[in-house]
Amino acid sequence: MAAERAHLEEFVSKWGYQSVDIPVDETPRDAHMSNFFECMRTRQKPVLDADTAYRAQVTISMGVESFRRGKILYFDPAKERVVEKAPAPG
């Protein structure tokens, strides 16, 4: 906990402190499965489709790996790879 506090103090001294509130939709636990089965019946696009899941998981995995390595990581959309140097724009 002390290490987390030290990082928080360093962050606040560099960037300032701002509270972030993330609104949460209180849907029932089975809403995801219900949506999936309904989409199977109707051929509609599910709320959480494969592309959205891919983008979310890449973001989560990059954050974890960046923390573990102690460095900033970037995503190269052309190669669809996580890289250590920012890819060229365009």
OpenMM code with the backbone's topology and positions (N, CA, C; nanometers):
from openmm import Vec3, app, unit

residues = "MET ALA ALA GLU ARG ALA HIS LEU GLU GLU PHE VAL SER LYS TRP GLY TYR GLN SER VAL ASP ILE PRO VAL ASP GLU THR PRO ARG ASP ALA HIS MET SER ASN PHE PHE GLU CYS MET ARG THR ARG GLN LYS PRO VAL LEU ASP ALA ASP THR ALA TYR ARG ALA GLN VAL THR ILE SER MET GLY VAL GLU SER PHE ARG ARG GLY LYS ILE LEU TYR PHE ASP PRO ALA LYS GLU ARG VAL VAL GLU LYS ALA PRO ALA PRO GLY".split()
positions = [
    Vec3(0.0819, -0.1186, 0.0000),
    Vec3(0.0000, 0.0000, 0.0000),
    Vec3(0.0868, 0.1258, 0.0000),
    Vec3(0.1998, 0.1198, 0.0664),
    Vec3(0.2878, 0.2371, 0.0725),
    Vec3(0.3403, 0.2726, -0.0662),
    Vec3(0.3702, 0.1700, -0.1485),
    Vec3(0.4193, 0.1955, -0.2842),
    Vec3(0.3114, 0.2633, -0.3679),
    Vec3(0.1880, 0.2188, -0.3529),
    Vec3(0.0775, 0.2809, -0.4259),
    Vec3(0.0610, 0.4263, -0.3850),
    Vec3(0.0735, 0.4533, -0.2559),
    Vec3(0.0602, 0.5903, -0.2060),
    Vec3(0.1721, 0.6778, -0.2624),
    Vec3(0.2939, 0.6250, -0.2697),
    Vec3(0.4064, 0.7013, -0.3237),
    Vec3(0.3813, 0.7356, -0.4701),
    Vec3(0.3305, 0.6397, -0.5461),
    Vec3(0.3009, 0.6664, -0.6870),
    Vec3(0.1883, 0.7682, -0.7002),
    Vec3(0.0879, 0.7596, -0.6120),
    Vec3(-0.0217, 0.8543, -0.6152),
    Vec3(0.0291, 0.9948, -0.5859),
    Vec3(0.1141, 1.0075, -0.4852),
    Vec3(0.1691, 1.1384, -0.4511),
    Vec3(0.2517, 1.1945, -0.5667),
    Vec3(0.3303, 1.1094, -0.6322),
    Vec3(0.4104, 1.1524, -0.7471),
    Vec3(0.3193, 1.1976, -0.8611),
    Vec3(0.2146, 1.1211, -0.8870),
    Vec3(0.1193, 1.1550, -0.9927),
    Vec3(0.0512, 1.2877, -0.9634),
    Vec3(0.0020, 1.3036, -0.8404),
    Vec3(-0.0687, 1.4263, -0.8024),
    Vec3(0.0236, 1.5473, -0.8125),
    Vec3(0.1501, 1.5322, -0.7691),
    Vec3(0.2421, 1.6458, -0.7759),
    Vec3(0.2723, 1.6849, -0.9206),
    Vec3(0.2710, 1.5871, -1.0102),
    Vec3(0.3016, 1.6154, -1.1505),
    Vec3(0.1794, 1.6610, -1.2286),
    Vec3(0.0653, 1.5958, -1.2078),
    Vec3(-0.0521, 1.6193, -1.2908),
    Vec3(-0.1696, 1.6838, -1.2173),
    Vec3(-0.1630, 1.6906, -1.0855),
    Vec3(-0.2774, 1.7419, -1.0102),
    Vec3(-0.3757, 1.6288, -0.9837),
    Vec3(-0.4751, 1.6574, -0.9042),
    Vec3(-0.5704, 1.5535, -0.8683),
    Vec3(-0.7057, 1.5869, -0.9270),
    Vec3(-0.7674, 1.4898, -0.9880),
    Vec3(-0.9014, 1.5091, -1.0413),
    Vec3(-0.9800, 1.3814, -1.0175),
    Vec3(-1.0930, 1.3943, -0.9562),
    Vec3(-1.1787, 1.2799, -0.9299),
    Vec3(-1.2470, 1.2381, -1.0594),
    Vec3(-1.2513, 1.1091, -1.0835),
    Vec3(-1.3174, 1.0563, -1.2024),
    Vec3(-1.4316, 0.9673, -1.1571),
    Vec3(-1.5519, 1.0027, -1.1971),
    Vec3(-1.6690, 0.9217, -1.1662),
    Vec3(-1.7111, 0.8480, -1.2925),
    Vec3(-1.7216, 0.7169, -1.2826),
    Vec3(-1.7621, 0.6361, -1.3961),
    Vec3(-1.9022, 0.5828, -1.3681),
    Vec3(-1.9999, 0.6261, -1.4461),
    Vec3(-2.1348, 0.5764, -1.4231),
    Vec3(-2.1442, 0.4284, -1.4598),
    Vec3(-2.2144, 0.3532, -1.3800),
    Vec3(-2.2281, 0.2100, -1.4013),
    Vec3(-2.3741, 0.1765, -1.4245),
    Vec3(-2.3992, 0.1055, -1.5319),
    Vec3(-2.5348, 0.0611, -1.5617),
    Vec3(-2.5643, -0.0634, -1.4785),
    Vec3(-2.6625, -0.0552, -1.3939),
    Vec3(-2.6964, -0.1658, -1.3048),
    Vec3(-2.7901, -0.2635, -1.3756),
    Vec3(-2.7362, -0.3387, -1.4715),
    Vec3(-2.8173, -0.4374, -1.5425),
    Vec3(-2.8086, -0.5716, -1.4705),
    Vec3(-2.9097, -0.6551, -1.4867),
    Vec3(-2.9044, -0.7871, -1.4226),
    Vec3(-2.7860, -0.8691, -1.4725),
    Vec3(-2.7390, -0.9616, -1.3901),
    Vec3(-2.6219, -1.0424, -1.4256),
    Vec3(-2.6433, -1.1238, -1.5522),
    Vec3(-2.7648, -1.1656, -1.5771),
    Vec3(-2.7889, -1.2499, -1.6936),
    Vec3(-2.8207, -1.1686, -1.8193),
    Vec3(-2.8093, -1.0364, -1.8125),
    Vec3(-2.8423, -0.9521, -1.9277),
    Vec3(-2.7529, -0.9829, -2.0473),
    Vec3(-2.6249, -1.0091, -2.0225),
    Vec3(-2.5328, -1.0385, -2.1323),
    Vec3(-2.5737, -1.1669, -2.2043),
    Vec3(-2.6028, -1.2706, -2.1293),
    Vec3(-2.6422, -1.3980, -2.1902),
    Vec3(-2.7765, -1.3836, -2.2620),
    Vec3(-2.8694, -1.3116, -2.2021),
    Vec3(-3.0002, -1.2898, -2.2656),
    Vec3(-2.9827, -1.2166, -2.3976),
    Vec3(-2.8975, -1.1134, -2.3983),
    Vec3(-2.8700, -1.0395, -2.5206),
    Vec3(-2.8071, -1.1302, -2.6258),
    Vec3(-2.7132, -1.2141, -2.5844),
    Vec3(-2.6470, -1.3058, -2.6779),
    Vec3(-2.7488, -1.4004, -2.7423),
    Vec3(-2.8337, -1.4635, -2.6619),
    Vec3(-2.9320, -1.5574, -2.7156),
    Vec3(-3.0341, -1.4874, -2.8051),
    Vec3(-3.0748, -1.3674, -2.7662),
    Vec3(-3.1680, -1.2911, -2.8492),
    Vec3(-3.1052, -1.2592, -2.9851),
    Vec3(-2.9786, -1.2254, -2.9857),
    Vec3(-2.9087, -1.1962, -3.1111),
    Vec3(-2.8915, -1.3208, -3.1964),
    Vec3(-2.8766, -1.4354, -3.1328),
    Vec3(-2.8688, -1.5608, -3.2076),
    Vec3(-3.0022, -1.5868, -3.2795),
    Vec3(-3.1124, -1.5528, -3.2137),
    Vec3(-3.2447, -1.5745, -3.2725),
    Vec3(-3.2739, -1.4747, -3.3844),
    Vec3(-3.2360, -1.3472, -3.3624),
    Vec3(-3.2760, -1.2394, -3.4540),
    Vec3(-3.1659, -1.1966, -3.5512),
    Vec3(-3.0457, -1.2443, -3.5310),
    Vec3(-2.9295, -1.2065, -3.6146),
    Vec3(-2.8914, -1.0596, -3.6000),
    Vec3(-2.9317, -0.9975, -3.4887),
    Vec3(-2.8906, -0.8605, -3.4618),
    Vec3(-2.7491, -0.8603, -3.4032),
    Vec3(-2.6876, -0.7440, -3.4040),
    Vec3(-2.5542, -0.7297, -3.3462),
    Vec3(-2.5666, -0.7274, -3.1940),
    Vec3(-2.4879, -0.8093, -3.1226),
    Vec3(-2.4951, -0.8081, -2.9761),
    Vec3(-2.4361, -0.6801, -2.9175),
    Vec3(-2.4707, -0.6526, -2.7931),
    Vec3(-2.4170, -0.5355, -2.7239),
    Vec3(-2.2648, -0.5444, -2.7182),
    Vec3(-2.2129, -0.6606, -2.6822),
    Vec3(-2.0684, -0.6811, -2.6778),
    Vec3(-2.0298, -0.7756, -2.7909),
    Vec3(-1.9964, -0.7168, -2.9062),
    Vec3(-1.9561, -0.7978, -3.0196),
    Vec3(-1.8065, -0.8282, -3.0126),
    Vec3(-1.7585, -0.9106, -3.1026),
    Vec3(-1.6183, -0.9549, -3.0997),
    Vec3(-1.5210, -0.8378, -3.1148),
    Vec3(-1.5523, -0.7419, -3.2004),
    Vec3(-1.4617, -0.6286, -3.2221),
    Vec3(-1.4491, -0.5427, -3.0963),
    Vec3(-1.5610, -0.5175, -3.0303),
    Vec3(-1.5588, -0.4392, -2.9060),
    Vec3(-1.4810, -0.5123, -2.7978),
    Vec3(-1.5023, -0.6427, -2.7867),
    Vec3(-1.4296, -0.7235, -2.6882),
    Vec3(-1.2791, -0.7217, -2.7162),
    Vec3(-1.2415, -0.7325, -2.8442),
    Vec3(-1.1004, -0.7290, -2.8837),
    Vec3(-1.0359, -0.5967, -2.8427),
    Vec3(-1.1021, -0.4870, -2.8731),
    Vec3(-1.0479, -0.3551, -2.8405),
    Vec3(-1.0359, -0.3358, -2.6886),
    Vec3(-1.1358, -0.3819, -2.6160),
    Vec3(-1.1312, -0.3686, -2.4703),
    Vec3(-1.0185, -0.4521, -2.4119),
    Vec3(-1.0028, -0.5753, -2.4584),
    Vec3(-0.9006, -0.6624, -2.4027),
    Vec3(-0.7597, -0.6147, -2.4369),
    Vec3(-0.7403, -0.5619, -2.5569),
    Vec3(-0.6087, -0.5072, -2.5931),
    Vec3(-0.5735, -0.3915, -2.5006),
    Vec3(-0.6699, -0.3048, -2.4743),
    Vec3(-0.6467, -0.1909, -2.3855),
    Vec3(-0.6117, -0.2368, -2.2442),
    Vec3(-0.6865, -0.3337, -2.1927),
    Vec3(-0.6599, -0.3868, -2.0588),
    Vec3(-0.5228, -0.4520, -2.0536),
    Vec3(-0.4931, -0.5367, -2.1511),
    Vec3(-0.3644, -0.6077, -2.1530),
    Vec3(-0.2474, -0.5114, -2.1667),
    Vec3(-0.2639, -0.4058, -2.2472),
    Vec3(-0.1575, -0.3062, -2.2608),
    Vec3(-0.1325, -0.2351, -2.1289),
    Vec3(-0.2368, -0.2026, -2.0567),
    Vec3(-0.2216, -0.1366, -1.9267),
    Vec3(-0.1470, -0.2236, -1.8277),
    Vec3(-0.1838, -0.3510, -1.8234),
    Vec3(-0.1176, -0.4447, -1.7317),
    Vec3(0.0297, -0.4609, -1.7696),
    Vec3(0.0555, -0.4827, -1.8977),
    Vec3(0.1938, -0.5031, -1.9420),
    Vec3(0.2775, -0.3768, -1.9234),
    Vec3(0.2198, -0.2618, -1.9479),
    Vec3(0.2899, -0.1353, -1.9268),
    Vec3(0.3282, -0.1193, -1.7805),
    Vec3(0.2362, -0.1522, -1.6912),
    Vec3(0.2635, -0.1450, -1.5473),
    Vec3(0.3758, -0.2405, -1.5092),
    Vec3(0.3692, -0.3629, -1.5591),
    Vec3(0.4715, -0.4636, -1.5260),
    Vec3(0.6100, -0.4240, -1.5758),
    Vec3(0.6162, -0.3667, -1.6957),
    Vec3(0.7454, -0.3269, -1.7525),
    Vec3(0.7926, -0.1921, -1.7003),
    Vec3(0.7000, -0.1130, -1.6497),
    Vec3(0.7355, 0.0204, -1.6019),
    Vec3(0.7650, 0.1166, -1.7146),
    Vec3(0.6978, 0.0982, -1.8284),
    Vec3(0.7197, 0.1877, -1.9421),
    Vec3(0.5908, 0.2031, -2.0219),
    Vec3(0.5873, 0.3037, -2.1056),
    Vec3(0.4722, 0.3304, -2.1903),
    Vec3(0.4759, 0.2358, -2.3092),
    Vec3(0.3614, 0.1784, -2.3419),
    Vec3(0.3488, 0.0933, -2.4595),
    Vec3(0.2507, 0.1576, -2.5569),
    Vec3(0.2647, 0.1243, -2.6827),
    Vec3(0.1798, 0.1798, -2.7879),
    Vec3(0.1181, 0.0661, -2.8680),
    Vec3(0.0110, 0.0965, -2.9389),
    Vec3(-0.0521, -0.0023, -3.0251),
    Vec3(-0.0321, 0.0397, -3.1692),
    Vec3(0.0235, -0.0500, -3.2504),
    Vec3(0.0434, -0.0248, -3.3922),
    Vec3(-0.0765, -0.0835, -3.4658),
    Vec3(-0.1701, -0.0003, -3.5125),
    Vec3(-0.2907, -0.0531, -3.5758),
    Vec3(-0.2643, -0.1234, -3.7081),
    Vec3(-0.1592, -0.0842, -3.7794),
    Vec3(-0.1289, -0.1488, -3.9072),
    Vec3(-0.0854, -0.2942, -3.8857),
    Vec3(-0.0050, -0.3172, -3.7832),
    Vec3(0.0452, -0.4524, -3.7544),
    Vec3(-0.0405, -0.5249, -3.6508),
    Vec3(-0.1301, -0.4499, -3.5862),
    Vec3(-0.2104, -0.5017, -3.4755),
    Vec3(-0.1211, -0.5669, -3.3705),
    Vec3(-0.0203, -0.4904, -3.3289),
    Vec3(0.0759, -0.5359, -3.2295),
    Vec3(0.1002, -0.4266, -3.1264),
    Vec3(0.1339, -0.4688, -3.0058),
    Vec3(0.1762, -0.3764, -2.9014),
    Vec3(0.3263, -0.3552, -2.9195),
    Vec3(0.3678, -0.2286, -2.9235),
    Vec3(0.5078, -0.1948, -2.9490),
    Vec3(0.5580, -0.0968, -2.8437),
    Vec3(0.6909, -0.0841, -2.8345),
    Vec3(0.7516, 0.0049, -2.7361),
    Vec3(0.7759, 0.1452, -2.7876),
    Vec3(0.7733, 0.1644, -2.9179),
    Vec3(0.7911, 0.2964, -2.9771),
    Vec3(0.6637, 0.3349, -3.0509),
    Vec3(0.6292, 0.4623, -3.0410),
    Vec3(0.5071, 0.5099, -3.1069),
    Vec3(0.5164, 0.4875, -3.2574),
    Vec3(0.4131, 0.4275, -3.3163),
    Vec3(0.4156, 0.4064, -3.4619),
    Vec3(0.4023, 0.5393, -3.5359),
    Vec3(0.4534, 0.5414, -3.6579),
    Vec3(0.4439, 0.6625, -3.7402),
    Vec3(0.2980, 0.6917, -3.7694),
    Vec3(0.2601, 0.8182, -3.7650),
    Vec3(0.1195, 0.8531, -3.7931),
    Vec3(0.0815, 0.8166, -3.9363),
    Vec3(-0.0447, 0.7805, -3.9525),
    Vec3(-0.0952, 0.7569, -4.0882),
    Vec3(-0.1043, 0.6169, -4.1154),
] * unit.nanometer
topology = app.Topology()
chain = topology.addChain("A")
for resn in residues:
    res = topology.addResidue(resn, chain)
    for name in ("N", "CA", "C"):
        topology.addAtom(name, app.Element.getBySymbol(name[0]), res)
